[in-house]
Amino acid sequence: MMPNLQPNQNLHLTARSYLIDFFVTNTAPSVNQIELREILLFLNNLITFDEMNLRKEEIMLDE
């Protein structure tokens, strides 16, 4: 069984950094840039949603 670990508070920043790196390094002419932007925006929104849920949980635990 895994121990109860605190989530890495910088994980969301790290994930966003990887998204930016991925976008910057995929400049080949065969890559559909518009589709890539839409996918990265979707992933960024998922990261933001998860981050908001974690903060809500922290607030609820503090009360």
All heavy atoms as TSV, in Angstrom:
chain	resi	resn	atom	element	x	y	z
A	1	MET	N	N	0.839	-1.180	0.000
A	1	MET	CA	C	0.000	0.000	0.000
A	1	MET	C	C	0.883	1.243	0.000
A	1	MET	O	O	1.865	1.314	0.705
A	1	MET	CB	C	-0.904	-0.027	1.228
A	1	MET	CG	C	-1.879	1.126	1.270
A	1	MET	SD	S	-3.014	1.002	2.652
A	1	MET	CE	C	-4.408	0.342	1.800
A	2	MET	N	N	0.499	2.240	-0.782
A	2	MET	CA	C	1.289	3.463	-0.875
A	2	MET	C	C	0.969	4.371	0.307
A	2	MET	O	O	-0.186	4.491	0.716
A	2	MET	CB	C	0.985	4.196	-2.177
A	2	MET	CG	C	1.478	3.470	-3.413
A	2	MET	SD	S	1.274	4.471	-4.885
A	2	MET	CE	C	2.484	5.724	-4.592
A	3	PRO	N	N	1.970	5.031	0.848
A	3	PRO	CA	C	1.705	5.974	1.929
A	3	PRO	C	C	0.922	7.175	1.416
A	3	PRO	O	O	0.957	7.502	0.236
A	3	PRO	CB	C	3.099	6.383	2.403
A	3	PRO	CG	C	3.995	6.100	1.261
A	3	PRO	CD	C	3.376	4.944	0.503
A	4	ASN	N	N	0.211	7.833	2.314
A	4	ASN	CA	C	-0.561	9.021	1.943
A	4	ASN	C	C	0.409	10.183	1.755
A	4	ASN	O	O	0.892	10.765	2.708
A	4	ASN	CB	C	-1.583	9.330	3.030
A	4	ASN	CG	C	-2.545	10.413	2.600
A	4	ASN	OD1	O	-2.516	10.851	1.463
A	4	ASN	ND2	N	-3.386	10.834	3.503
A	5	LEU	N	N	0.699	10.515	0.502
A	5	LEU	CA	C	1.661	11.570	0.184
A	5	LEU	C	C	0.940	12.876	-0.110
A	5	LEU	O	O	-0.135	12.891	-0.696
A	5	LEU	CB	C	2.497	11.173	-1.040
A	5	LEU	CG	C	3.330	9.908	-0.908
A	5	LEU	CD1	C	3.983	9.587	-2.234
A	5	LEU	CD2	C	4.378	10.061	0.164
A	6	GLN	N	N	1.538	13.975	0.289
A	6	GLN	CA	C	1.015	15.290	-0.059
A	6	GLN	C	C	1.273	15.523	-1.549
A	6	GLN	O	O	2.335	15.183	-2.052
A	6	GLN	CB	C	1.735	16.379	0.753
A	6	GLN	CG	C	1.400	16.369	2.215
A	6	GLN	CD	C	-0.034	16.817	2.465
A	6	GLN	OE1	O	-0.607	17.557	1.674
A	6	GLN	NE2	N	-0.600	16.336	3.546
A	7	PRO	N	N	0.296	16.099	-2.262
A	7	PRO	CA	C	0.541	16.374	-3.681
A	7	PRO	C	C	1.648	17.409	-3.845
A	7	PRO	O	O	1.799	18.301	-3.021
A	7	PRO	CB	C	-0.800	16.914	-4.181
A	7	PRO	CG	C	-1.532	17.348	-2.965
A	7	PRO	CD	C	-1.005	16.541	-1.814
A	8	ASN	N	N	2.394	17.253	-4.901
A	8	ASN	CA	C	3.458	18.203	-5.212
A	8	ASN	C	C	2.816	19.519	-5.629
A	8	ASN	O	O	2.126	19.597	-6.639
A	8	ASN	CB	C	4.328	17.639	-6.337
A	8	ASN	CG	C	5.474	18.539	-6.690
A	8	ASN	OD1	O	5.559	19.679	-6.251
A	8	ASN	ND2	N	6.368	18.040	-7.497
A	9	GLN	N	N	3.032	20.567	-4.842
A	9	GLN	CA	C	2.397	21.857	-5.108
A	9	GLN	C	C	2.869	22.473	-6.423
A	9	GLN	O	O	2.183	23.297	-6.999
A	9	GLN	CB	C	2.663	22.823	-3.945
A	9	GLN	CG	C	2.072	22.367	-2.634
A	9	GLN	CD	C	0.559	22.218	-2.687
A	9	GLN	OE1	O	-0.128	23.022	-3.296
A	9	GLN	NE2	N	0.042	21.192	-2.051
A	10	ASN	N	N	4.042	22.099	-6.889
A	10	ASN	CA	C	4.583	22.655	-8.132
A	10	ASN	C	C	4.246	21.800	-9.346
A	10	ASN	O	O	4.668	22.120	-10.451
A	10	ASN	CB	C	6.097	22.811	-8.019
A	10	ASN	CG	C	6.481	23.841	-6.979
A	10	ASN	OD1	O	5.814	24.849	-6.830
A	10	ASN	ND2	N	7.545	23.577	-6.249
A	11	LEU	N	N	3.486	20.737	-9.156
A	11	LEU	CA	C	3.185	19.827	-10.253
A	11	LEU	C	C	2.451	20.531	-11.392
A	11	LEU	O	O	2.741	20.294	-12.563
A	11	LEU	CB	C	2.369	18.641	-9.745
A	11	LEU	CG	C	2.095	17.542	-10.747
A	11	LEU	CD1	C	3.410	16.955	-11.267
A	11	LEU	CD2	C	1.249	16.459	-10.115
A	12	HIS	N	N	1.527	21.422	-11.064
A	12	HIS	CA	C	0.778	22.120	-12.108
A	12	HIS	C	C	1.685	23.045	-12.920
A	12	HIS	O	O	1.547	23.141	-14.134
A	12	HIS	CB	C	-0.379	22.903	-11.488
A	12	HIS	CG	C	-1.378	22.013	-10.837
A	12	HIS	ND1	N	-1.366	21.761	-9.493
A	12	HIS	CD2	C	-2.391	21.285	-11.362
A	12	HIS	CE1	C	-2.343	20.925	-9.214
A	12	HIS	NE2	N	-2.974	20.620	-10.317
A	13	LEU	N	N	2.616	23.693	-12.246
A	13	LEU	CA	C	3.567	24.543	-12.961
A	13	LEU	C	C	4.475	23.703	-13.859
A	13	LEU	O	O	4.782	24.085	-14.988
A	13	LEU	CB	C	4.407	25.346	-11.969
A	13	LEU	CG	C	3.654	26.361	-11.118
A	13	LEU	CD1	C	4.590	26.994	-10.097
A	13	LEU	CD2	C	3.011	27.416	-11.992
A	14	THR	N	N	4.882	22.553	-13.354
A	14	THR	CA	C	5.723	21.647	-14.144
A	14	THR	C	C	4.965	21.147	-15.373
A	14	THR	O	O	5.509	21.122	-16.485
A	14	THR	CB	C	6.179	20.453	-13.284
A	14	THR	OG1	O	6.861	20.947	-12.139
A	14	THR	CG2	C	7.080	19.519	-14.066
A	15	ALA	N	N	3.706	20.788	-15.182
A	15	ALA	CA	C	2.896	20.311	-16.307
A	15	ALA	C	C	2.742	21.390	-17.364
A	15	ALA	O	O	2.873	21.126	-18.564
A	15	ALA	CB	C	1.532	19.847	-15.803
A	16	ARG	N	N	2.493	22.618	-16.919
A	16	ARG	CA	C	2.366	23.721	-17.886
A	16	ARG	C	C	3.684	23.969	-18.615
A	16	ARG	O	O	3.701	24.278	-19.802
A	16	ARG	CB	C	1.901	24.982	-17.179
A	16	ARG	CG	C	0.444	24.957	-16.836
A	16	ARG	CD	C	-0.046	26.301	-16.356
A	16	ARG	NE	N	-1.447	26.216	-16.011
A	16	ARG	CZ	C	-1.898	26.003	-14.782
A	16	ARG	NH1	N	-1.063	25.890	-13.773
A	16	ARG	NH2	N	-3.191	25.922	-14.548
A	17	SER	N	N	4.785	23.829	-17.913
A	17	SER	CA	C	6.095	24.004	-18.538
A	17	SER	C	C	6.306	22.962	-19.636
A	17	SER	O	O	6.801	23.282	-20.724
A	17	SER	CB	C	7.189	23.893	-17.475
A	17	SER	OG	O	8.461	23.935	-18.067
A	18	TYR	N	N	5.896	21.727	-19.357
A	18	TYR	CA	C	6.010	20.679	-20.381
A	18	TYR	C	C	5.119	20.988	-21.577
A	18	TYR	O	O	5.504	20.741	-22.729
A	18	TYR	CB	C	5.650	19.309	-19.808
A	18	TYR	CG	C	6.776	18.662	-19.045
A	18	TYR	CD1	C	6.665	18.405	-17.689
A	18	TYR	CD2	C	7.952	18.301	-19.682
A	18	TYR	CE1	C	7.702	17.814	-16.976
A	18	TYR	CE2	C	8.994	17.713	-18.994
A	18	TYR	CZ	C	8.864	17.458	-17.650
A	18	TYR	OH	O	9.887	16.883	-16.962
A	19	LEU	N	N	3.923	21.520	-21.335
A	19	LEU	CA	C	3.041	21.879	-22.450
A	19	LEU	C	C	3.682	22.943	-23.333
A	19	LEU	O	O	3.638	22.864	-24.557
A	19	LEU	CB	C	1.692	22.382	-21.930
A	19	LEU	CG	C	0.765	21.367	-21.288
A	19	LEU	CD1	C	-0.508	22.058	-20.816
A	19	LEU	CD2	C	0.442	20.237	-22.233
A	20	ILE	N	N	4.275	23.950	-22.709
A	20	ILE	CA	C	4.945	25.011	-23.469
A	20	ILE	C	C	6.125	24.448	-24.251
A	20	ILE	O	O	6.292	24.745	-25.439
A	20	ILE	CB	C	5.394	26.147	-22.523
A	20	ILE	CG1	C	4.170	26.873	-21.970
A	20	ILE	CG2	C	6.313	27.126	-23.248
A	20	ILE	CD1	C	4.467	27.801	-20.813
A	21	ASP	N	N	6.937	23.623	-23.601
A	21	ASP	CA	C	8.072	23.004	-24.291
A	21	ASP	C	C	7.601	22.163	-25.469
A	21	ASP	O	O	8.202	22.192	-26.549
A	21	ASP	CB	C	8.880	22.125	-23.339
A	21	ASP	CG	C	9.650	22.927	-22.306
A	21	ASP	OD1	O	9.781	24.160	-22.483
A	21	ASP	OD2	O	10.109	22.331	-21.317
A	22	PHE	N	N	6.526	21.420	-25.265
A	22	PHE	CA	C	5.988	20.577	-26.334
A	22	PHE	C	C	5.537	21.432	-27.519
A	22	PHE	O	O	5.810	21.117	-28.668
A	22	PHE	CB	C	4.822	19.742	-25.799
A	22	PHE	CG	C	4.240	18.807	-26.807
A	22	PHE	CD1	C	4.912	17.649	-27.160
A	22	PHE	CD2	C	3.030	19.090	-27.409
A	22	PHE	CE1	C	4.393	16.793	-28.104
A	22	PHE	CE2	C	2.495	18.233	-28.354
A	22	PHE	CZ	C	3.173	17.080	-28.702
A	23	PHE	N	N	4.859	22.536	-27.224
A	23	PHE	CA	C	4.380	23.417	-28.285
A	23	PHE	C	C	5.536	24.029	-29.056
A	23	PHE	O	O	5.530	24.070	-30.286
A	23	PHE	CB	C	3.487	24.518	-27.695
A	23	PHE	CG	C	2.958	25.465	-28.719
A	23	PHE	CD1	C	2.018	25.044	-29.644
A	23	PHE	CD2	C	3.394	26.778	-28.769
A	23	PHE	CE1	C	1.520	25.914	-30.603
A	23	PHE	CE2	C	2.899	27.651	-29.718
A	23	PHE	CZ	C	1.964	27.223	-30.642
A	24	VAL	N	N	6.549	24.491	-28.352
A	24	VAL	CA	C	7.690	25.161	-28.982
A	24	VAL	C	C	8.496	24.193	-29.850
A	24	VAL	O	O	8.999	24.568	-30.906
A	24	VAL	CB	C	8.586	25.815	-27.906
A	24	VAL	CG1	C	9.893	26.297	-28.477
A	24	VAL	CG2	C	7.845	26.965	-27.241
A	25	THR	N	N	8.613	22.947	-29.413
A	25	THR	CA	C	9.456	21.999	-30.148
A	25	THR	C	C	8.729	21.322	-31.308
A	25	THR	O	O	9.362	20.620	-32.088
A	25	THR	CB	C	10.006	20.908	-29.208
A	25	THR	OG1	O	8.924	20.231	-28.592
A	25	THR	CG2	C	10.911	21.517	-28.157
A	26	ASN	N	N	7.433	21.530	-31.448
A	26	ASN	CA	C	6.685	20.909	-32.540
A	26	ASN	C	C	6.352	21.938	-33.608
A	26	ASN	O	O	5.202	22.328	-33.794
A	26	ASN	CB	C	5.406	20.239	-32.005
A	26	ASN	CG	C	5.715	18.933	-31.355
A	26	ASN	OD1	O	6.043	17.972	-32.027
A	26	ASN	ND2	N	5.664	18.912	-30.040
A	27	THR	N	N	7.386	22.353	-34.316
A	27	THR	CA	C	7.215	23.372	-35.357
A	27	THR	C	C	7.387	22.805	-36.759
A	27	THR	O	O	7.497	23.559	-37.715
A	27	THR	CB	C	8.224	24.520	-35.148
A	27	THR	OG1	O	9.546	23.966	-35.146
A	27	THR	CG2	C	7.954	25.251	-33.850
A	28	ALA	N	N	7.389	21.482	-36.866
A	28	ALA	CA	C	7.532	20.864	-38.185
A	28	ALA	C	C	6.347	21.249	-39.067
A	28	ALA	O	O	5.223	21.415	-38.575
A	28	ALA	CB	C	7.606	19.346	-38.049
A	29	PRO	N	N	6.587	21.425	-40.361
A	29	PRO	CA	C	5.496	21.814	-41.269
A	29	PRO	C	C	4.341	20.806	-41.285
A	29	PRO	O	O	3.207	21.175	-41.573
A	29	PRO	CB	C	6.163	21.876	-42.645
A	29	PRO	CG	C	7.613	21.956	-42.376
A	29	PRO	CD	C	7.863	21.335	-41.035
A	30	SER	N	N	4.618	19.560	-40.956
A	30	SER	CA	C	3.563	18.541	-40.989
A	30	SER	C	C	2.632	18.610	-39.775
A	30	SER	O	O	1.587	17.974	-39.759
A	30	SER	CB	C	4.189	17.144	-41.065
A	30	SER	OG	O	4.981	16.919	-39.906
A	31	VAL	N	N	3.012	19.398	-38.759
A	31	VAL	CA	C	2.196	19.517	-37.547
A	31	VAL	C	C	1.131	20.581	-37.757
A	31	VAL	O	O	1.436	21.704	-38.153
A	31	VAL	CB	C	3.077	19.881	-36.320
A	31	VAL	CG1	C	2.218	20.130	-35.093
A	31	VAL	CG2	C	4.097	18.799	-36.055
A	32	ASN	N	N	-0.115	20.216	-37.525
A	32	ASN	CA	C	-1.218	21.159	-37.622
A	32	ASN	C	C	-1.187	22.040	-36.378
A	32	ASN	O	O	-1.603	21.635	-35.298
A	32	ASN	CB	C	-2.548	20.406	-37.730
A	32	ASN	CG	C	-3.732	21.328	-37.899
A	32	ASN	OD1	O	-3.680	22.498	-37.543
A	32	ASN	ND2	N	-4.812	20.779	-38.439
A	33	GLN	N	N	-0.674	23.275	-36.518
A	33	GLN	CA	C	-0.474	24.168	-35.379
A	33	GLN	C	C	-1.787	24.562	-34.702
A	33	GLN	O	O	-1.836	24.703	-33.482
A	33	GLN	CB	C	0.293	25.418	-35.814
A	33	GLN	CG	C	1.715	25.138	-36.244
A	33	GLN	CD	C	2.580	24.615	-35.104
A	33	GLN	OE1	O	2.517	25.123	-33.997
A	33	GLN	NE2	N	3.368	23.603	-35.376
A	34	ILE	N	N	-2.838	24.737	-35.481
A	34	ILE	CA	C	-4.128	25.119	-34.897
A	34	ILE	C	C	-4.664	23.981	-34.031
A	34	ILE	O	O	-5.104	24.201	-32.896
A	34	ILE	CB	C	-5.132	25.502	-36.004
A	34	ILE	CG1	C	-4.640	26.764	-36.721
A	34	ILE	CG2	C	-6.527	25.702	-35.434
A	34	ILE	CD1	C	-5.414	27.105	-37.971
A	35	GLU	N	N	-4.604	22.770	-34.542
A	35	GLU	CA	C	-5.063	21.608	-33.775
A	35	GLU	C	C	-4.202	21.415	-32.527
A	35	GLU	O	O	-4.719	21.131	-31.442
A	35	GLU	CB	C	-5.015	20.364	-34.649
A	35	GLU	CG	C	-5.600	19.143	-33.999
A	35	GLU	CD	C	-5.634	17.986	-34.966
A	35	GLU	OE1	O	-4.611	17.276	-35.070
A	35	GLU	OE2	O	-6.677	17.798	-35.621
A	36	LEU	N	N	-2.903	21.598	-32.669
A	36	LEU	CA	C	-1.997	21.459	-31.534
A	36	LEU	C	C	-2.320	22.486	-30.454
A	36	LEU	O	O	-2.380	22.156	-29.264
A	36	LEU	CB	C	-0.541	21.607	-31.990
A	36	LEU	CG	C	0.527	21.515	-30.908
A	36	LEU	CD1	C	0.468	20.160	-30.201
A	36	LEU	CD2	C	1.900	21.743	-31.509
A	37	ARG	N	N	-2.582	23.731	-30.849
A	37	ARG	CA	C	-2.952	24.765	-29.872
A	37	ARG	C	C	-4.234	24.400	-29.138
A	37	ARG	O	O	-4.354	24.600	-27.934
A	37	ARG	CB	C	-3.126	26.118	-30.561
A	37	ARG	CG	C	-1.838	26.790	-30.859
A	37	ARG	CD	C	-2.083	28.225	-31.354
A	37	ARG	NE	N	-0.928	28.640	-32.115
A	37	ARG	CZ	C	-0.945	29.013	-33.377
A	37	ARG	NH1	N	-2.068	29.069	-34.042
A	37	ARG	NH2	N	0.172	29.360	-33.994
A	38	GLU	N	N	-5.209	23.879	-29.871
A	38	GLU	CA	C	-6.478	23.492	-29.247
A	38	GLU	C	C	-6.278	22.367	-28.232
A	38	GLU	O	O	-6.863	22.398	-27.146
A	38	GLU	CB	C	-7.489	23.070	-30.310
A	38	GLU	CG	C	-8.006	24.225	-31.134
A	38	GLU	CD	C	-8.987	23.785	-32.210
A	38	GLU	OE1	O	-9.482	22.648	-32.151
A	38	GLU	OE2	O	-9.253	24.596	-33.110
A	39	ILE	N	N	-5.453	21.412	-28.573
A	39	ILE	CA	C	-5.175	20.298	-27.660
A	39	ILE	C	C	-4.447	20.799	-26.422
A	39	ILE	O	O	-4.785	20.431	-25.294
A	39	ILE	CB	C	-4.361	19.206	-28.381
A	39	ILE	CG1	C	-5.234	18.532	-29.436
A	39	ILE	CG2	C	-3.809	18.187	-27.384
A	39	ILE	CD1	C	-4.473	17.647	-30.386
A	40	LEU	N	N	-3.454	21.648	-26.612
A	40	LEU	CA	C	-2.705	22.171	-25.477
A	40	LEU	C	C	-3.582	23.060	-24.598
A	40	LEU	O	O	-3.463	23.027	-23.369
A	40	LEU	CB	C	-1.463	22.923	-25.952
A	40	LEU	CG	C	-0.410	22.053	-26.636
A	40	LEU	CD1	C	0.757	22.913	-27.092
A	40	LEU	CD2	C	0.060	20.937	-25.742
A	41	LEU	N	N	-4.483	23.826	-25.195
A	41	LEU	CA	C	-5.415	24.635	-24.419
A	41	LEU	C	C	-6.332	23.735	-23.592
A	41	LEU	O	O	-6.582	23.996	-22.413
A	41	LEU	CB	C	-6.246	25.533	-25.337
A	41	LEU	CG	C	-7.276	26.418	-24.650
A	41	LEU	CD1	C	-6.596	27.380	-23.674
A	41	LEU	CD2	C	-8.079	27.185	-25.683
A	42	PHE	N	N	-6.810	22.654	-24.190
A	42	PHE	CA	C	-7.647	21.697	-23.475
A	42	PHE	C	C	-6.893	21.095	-22.292
A	42	PHE	O	O	-7.420	21.021	-21.172
A	42	PHE	CB	C	-8.111	20.598	-24.438
A	42	PHE	CG	C	-8.897	19.508	-23.773
A	42	PHE	CD1	C	-10.220	19.712	-23.423
A	42	PHE	CD2	C	-8.310	18.289	-23.493
A	42	PHE	CE1	C	-10.945	18.708	-22.809
A	42	PHE	CE2	C	-9.022	17.281	-22.875
A	42	PHE	CZ	C	-10.352	17.492	-22.531
A	43	LEU	N	N	-5.650	20.684	-22.518
A	43	LEU	CA	C	-4.850	20.110	-21.432
A	43	LEU	C	C	-4.575	21.138	-20.345
A	43	LEU	O	O	-4.619	20.827	-19.150
A	43	LEU	CB	C	-3.540	19.542	-21.992
A	43	LEU	CG	C	-3.693	18.320	-22.890
A	43	LEU	CD1	C	-2.345	17.965	-23.514
A	43	LEU	CD2	C	-4.276	17.153	-22.136
A	44	ASN	N	N	-4.305	22.370	-20.741
A	44	ASN	CA	C	-4.090	23.431	-19.760
A	44	ASN	C	C	-5.350	23.648	-18.924
A	44	ASN	O	O	-5.272	23.851	-17.704
A	44	ASN	CB	C	-3.686	24.730	-20.450
A	44	ASN	CG	C	-3.341	25.802	-19.457
A	44	ASN	OD1	O	-2.445	25.651	-18.643
A	44	ASN	ND2	N	-4.081	26.898	-19.507
A	45	ASN	N	N	-6.519	23.596	-19.555
A	45	ASN	CA	C	-7.770	23.745	-18.814
A	45	ASN	C	C	-7.965	22.602	-17.826
A	45	ASN	O	O	-8.454	22.819	-16.712
A	45	ASN	CB	C	-8.959	23.839	-19.771
A	45	ASN	CG	C	-8.989	25.148	-20.511
A	45	ASN	OD1	O	-8.354	26.122	-20.107
A	45	ASN	ND2	N	-9.721	25.190	-21.614
A	46	LEU	N	N	-7.591	21.387	-18.203
A	46	LEU	CA	C	-7.673	20.260	-17.270
A	46	LEU	C	C	-6.751	20.470	-16.076
A	46	LEU	O	O	-7.122	20.191	-14.931
A	46	LEU	CB	C	-7.310	18.946	-17.976
A	46	LEU	CG	C	-8.325	18.395	-18.962
A	46	LEU	CD1	C	-7.764	17.135	-19.625
A	46	LEU	CD2	C	-9.644	18.096	-18.278
A	47	ILE	N	N	-5.560	20.964	-16.344
A	47	ILE	CA	C	-4.607	21.238	-15.263
A	47	ILE	C	C	-5.186	22.300	-14.325
A	47	ILE	O	O	-5.142	22.154	-13.099
A	47	ILE	CB	C	-3.249	21.699	-15.836
A	47	ILE	CG1	C	-2.571	20.556	-16.579
A	47	ILE	CG2	C	-2.333	22.227	-14.723
A	47	ILE	CD1	C	-1.393	20.985	-17.441
A	48	THR	N	N	-5.749	23.350	-14.895
A	48	THR	CA	C	-6.324	24.426	-14.092
A	48	THR	C	C	-7.497	23.907	-13.258
A	48	THR	O	O	-7.610	24.231	-12.074
A	48	THR	CB	C	-6.796	25.583	-14.996
A	48	THR	OG1	O	-5.672	26.051	-15.742
A	48	THR	CG2	C	-7.390	26.719	-14.183
A	49	PHE	N	N	-8.354	23.087	-13.850
A	49	PHE	CA	C	-9.493	22.522	-13.133
A	49	PHE	C	C	-9.011	21.672	-11.961
A	49	PHE	O	O	-9.543	21.770	-10.847
A	49	PHE	CB	C	-10.343	21.691	-14.098
A	49	PHE	CG	C	-11.552	21.082	-13.463
A	49	PHE	CD1	C	-12.635	21.874	-13.123
A	49	PHE	CD2	C	-11.601	19.725	-13.213
A	49	PHE	CE1	C	-13.757	21.313	-12.533
A	49	PHE	CE2	C	-12.717	19.166	-12.620
A	49	PHE	CZ	C	-13.807	19.958	-12.279
A	50	ASP	N	N	-8.001	20.854	-12.189
A	50	ASP	CA	C	-7.447	20.020	-11.122
A	50	ASP	C	C	-6.842	20.882	-10.016
A	50	ASP	O	O	-7.021	20.610	-8.829
A	50	ASP	CB	C	-6.392	19.073	-11.696
A	50	ASP	CG	C	-5.879	18.094	-10.670
A	50	ASP	OD1	O	-6.699	17.380	-10.064
A	50	ASP	OD2	O	-4.660	18.060	-10.447
A	51	GLU	N	N	-6.146	21.928	-10.416
A	51	GLU	CA	C	-5.530	22.840	-9.448
A	51	GLU	C	C	-6.597	23.522	-8.590
A	51	GLU	O	O	-6.449	23.631	-7.366
A	51	GLU	CB	C	-4.711	23.883	-10.201
A	51	GLU	CG	C	-3.856	24.757	-9.347
A	51	GLU	CD	C	-2.984	25.662	-10.195
A	51	GLU	OE1	O	-3.378	26.015	-11.334
A	51	GLU	OE2	O	-1.918	26.034	-9.713
A	52	MET	N	N	-7.690	23.935	-9.209
A	52	MET	CA	C	-8.776	24.563	-8.462
A	52	MET	C	C	-9.405	23.574	-7.475
A	52	MET	O	O	-9.710	23.937	-6.335
A	52	MET	CB	C	-9.840	25.105	-9.424
A	52	MET	CG	C	-9.381	26.318	-10.183
A	52	MET	SD	S	-10.485	26.959	-11.499
A	52	MET	CE	C	-12.043	26.242	-11.218
A	53	ASN	N	N	-9.581	22.334	-7.896
A	53	ASN	CA	C	-10.147	21.317	-7.000
A	53	ASN	C	C	-9.230	21.049	-5.818
A	53	ASN	O	O	-9.704	20.873	-4.692
A	53	ASN	CB	C	-10.433	20.023	-7.760
A	53	ASN	CG	C	-11.676	20.123	-8.602
A	53	ASN	OD1	O	-12.564	20.921	-8.317
A	53	ASN	ND2	N	-11.746	19.331	-9.643
A	54	LEU	N	N	-7.931	21.009	-6.053
A	54	LEU	CA	C	-6.993	20.803	-4.945
A	54	LEU	C	C	-7.064	21.956	-3.946
A	54	LEU	O	O	-7.024	21.742	-2.736
A	54	LEU	CB	C	-5.563	20.649	-5.470
A	54	LEU	CG	C	-5.208	19.325	-6.113
A	54	LEU	CD1	C	-3.801	19.381	-6.692
A	54	LEU	CD2	C	-5.323	18.193	-5.110
A	55	ARG	N	N	-7.170	23.166	-4.452
A	55	ARG	CA	C	-7.261	24.327	-3.554
A	55	ARG	C	C	-8.557	24.308	-2.754
A	55	ARG	O	O	-8.578	24.652	-1.584
A	55	ARG	CB	C	-7.132	25.621	-4.340
A	55	ARG	CG	C	-5.725	25.812	-4.832
A	55	ARG	CD	C	-5.503	27.151	-5.425
A	55	ARG	NE	N	-4.107	27.227	-5.901
A	55	ARG	CZ	C	-3.626	28.212	-6.582
A	55	ARG	NH1	N	-4.380	29.232	-6.889
A	55	ARG	NH2	N	-2.369	28.205	-6.970
A	56	LYS	N	N	-9.663	23.875	-3.402
A	56	LYS	CA	C	-10.934	23.765	-2.680
A	56	LYS	C	C	-10.805	22.745	-1.554
A	56	LYS	O	O	-11.291	22.960	-0.449
A	56	LYS	CB	C	-12.050	23.336	-3.633
A	56	LYS	CG	C	-12.566	24.435	-4.510
A	56	LYS	CD	C	-13.671	23.909	-5.408
A	56	LYS	CE	C	-14.055	24.890	-6.466
A	56	LYS	NZ	N	-15.059	24.342	-7.393
A	57	GLU	N	N	-10.157	21.609	-1.853
A	57	GLU	CA	C	-9.958	20.578	-0.833
A	57	GLU	C	C	-9.110	21.127	0.326
A	57	GLU	O	O	-9.395	20.852	1.489
A	57	GLU	CB	C	-9.277	19.357	-1.425
A	57	GLU	CG	C	-10.176	18.550	-2.336
A	57	GLU	CD	C	-9.437	17.397	-2.997
A	57	GLU	OE1	O	-8.310	17.063	-2.570
A	57	GLU	OE2	O	-9.995	16.819	-3.941
A	58	GLU	N	N	-8.070	21.890	0.013
A	58	GLU	CA	C	-7.228	22.470	1.058
A	58	GLU	C	C	-8.028	23.413	1.941
A	58	GLU	O	O	-7.889	23.402	3.167
A	58	GLU	CB	C	-6.046	23.224	0.434
A	58	GLU	CG	C	-5.000	22.336	-0.159
A	58	GLU	CD	C	-3.917	23.129	-0.883
A	58	GLU	OE1	O	-3.978	24.381	-0.901
A	58	GLU	OE2	O	-3.005	22.496	-1.441
A	59	ILE	N	N	-8.882	24.230	1.313
A	59	ILE	CA	C	-9.693	25.173	2.076
A	59	ILE	C	C	-10.663	24.419	2.985
A	59	ILE	O	O	-10.844	24.769	4.149
A	59	ILE	CB	C	-10.440	26.138	1.124
A	59	ILE	CG1	C	-9.441	27.081	0.454
A	59	ILE	CG2	C	-11.509	26.923	1.858
A	59	ILE	CD1	C	-10.020	27.900	-0.681
A	60	MET	N	N	-11.276	23.365	2.463
A	60	MET	CA	C	-12.214	22.581	3.257
A	60	MET	C	C	-11.512	21.902	4.422
A	60	MET	O	O	-12.082	21.790	5.501
A	60	MET	CB	C	-12.933	21.566	2.363
A	60	MET	CG	C	-13.891	22.212	1.370
A	60	MET	SD	S	-14.643	21.018	0.267
A	60	MET	CE	C	-15.730	20.179	1.399
A	61	LEU	N	N	-10.284	21.452	4.216
A	61	LEU	CA	C	-9.536	20.803	5.287
A	61	LEU	C	C	-9.110	21.794	6.356
A	61	LEU	O	O	-9.004	21.449	7.522
A	61	LEU	CB	C	-8.315	20.084	4.718
A	61	LEU	CG	C	-8.582	18.833	3.891
A	61	LEU	CD1	C	-7.288	18.320	3.287
A	61	LEU	CD2	C	-9.260	17.763	4.715
A	62	ASP	N	N	-8.872	23.042	5.957
A	62	ASP	CA	C	-8.453	24.068	6.900
A	62	ASP	C	C	-9.583	24.543	7.792
A	62	ASP	O	O	-9.361	25.074	8.862
A	62	ASP	CB	C	-7.845	25.264	6.163
A	62	ASP	CG	C	-6.478	24.950	5.583
A	62	ASP	OD1	O	-5.863	23.961	6.016
A	62	ASP	OD2	O	-6.039	25.685	4.656
A	63	GLU	N	N	-10.823	24.358	7.324
A	63	GLU	CA	C	-11.969	24.854	8.102
A	63	GLU	C	C	-12.292	23.951	9.249
A	63	GLU	O	O	-12.061	22.885	9.442
A	63	GLU	CB	C	-13.203	24.999	7.206
A	63	GLU	CG	C	-13.025	26.118	6.206
A	63	GLU	CD	C	-14.231	26.241	5.283
A	63	GLU	OE1	O	-15.088	25.350	5.253
A	63	GLU	OE2	O	-14.291	27.249	4.579
